[in-house]
Amino acid sequence: MTPGRPVPPPLAKPLPDLDTTDTKSATADSAAQNAGPTLAAAYGATSPDSGLVPLTVSRRAPKADDVEIGVEFCGLCHSDVHATRGEWGGDTYPLIPGHEIVGRVTRLGSAVEDFTVGERVGVGCIVDSCRECDSCLDGLEQYCENAAVGTYGAKDARNDGAITQGGYATSIVVDRHYVLRVPEALDPAAAAPLLCAGITTYSPLNHFEVEEGDVVGVVGLGGLGHMAVKIAKAMGAEVKVFTTSENKFAAARELGADDVILSTDPAAMEAANRSIDVIIDTVAASHDLNPYFRTLRLDGALFQLGLPAEAMPPVNPGALIRRRIAYAGSLIGGIAETQEMLDFCAEHGVVSDVEVVGADQLNEAYDRMVAGDVKYRFVLDVSTLGSPAEKADA
């Protein structure tokens, strides 16, 4: 297994100077802009303690390289809870969350030739990047050296510094470079979390080139963990799930796990010594990694995906040195790799296990996410948002 990187598409290159477009394109672009912005019904927060409330958001008319999307479903990510409740600080309100977006193309900018109206598409965690740094040119936009633009709550320099607003809305307009094709074979509601949870777990498995015969360990069985199990199995790996709860043994096996290890049982952990090639750690609470390092084989790797708010116990460097173990992190995935992931999931029938909720259930769903009461991802049915008001809130 040799670590690799996704092959970027040509669209990862910087945009051409739009001033050099031909007269026909410029005329069409002018016509699209003359149509003006549109209003979309949405749900979002107006303050850290407002909860999610009905809002109306203004969406720009498609520019030359823009795709307008009528949103069908949007996944609920735990990061949405942190952002809307002001738990990360620096948030601007009103704030409309949502970065697991699936819908259909409703309008195209004049220069867009690679998408068609009516096509099912998706938008993930980023809607722009500098497109000029080495990371962007390598198709790794998530590691943009000048900061990628998040789908919500970020300043959009290419659009007059407007704050981006996310997918809890009936429409969104996104530059074509950051729009994904969602295969029709995938259920659109169950596919929405693939755009965050799916790519976040696919990327490190892909980077480590997991294949048939490899053994993958998964720490934690939540939204990320259940996707890691499904994707690793689809790659042909044997999967072992680590959990602190015996109550999750049956659920892990239902997802396809070949073995389940109670991480609080020293004998079970000792039996797993030197049995695993790569571990995907999805736990977002502080925990000791050293017992997991002992389960890795020579040249194994542990990828940290969960981001605990509190400090982690120290890592014993001897555990890494004695087996040439790599301890790494990983952040979502680039546009090329995300498309690769969607196509892989369509080929192998992999989607998220979801509970679809309406707009009036959003606040309850947030509370349930915090309590861990979801199996395994919530998805918003955007058709329940209603109609926009006559004036935009954001």
Disulfide bonds with the S-S distance in Angstrom:
none
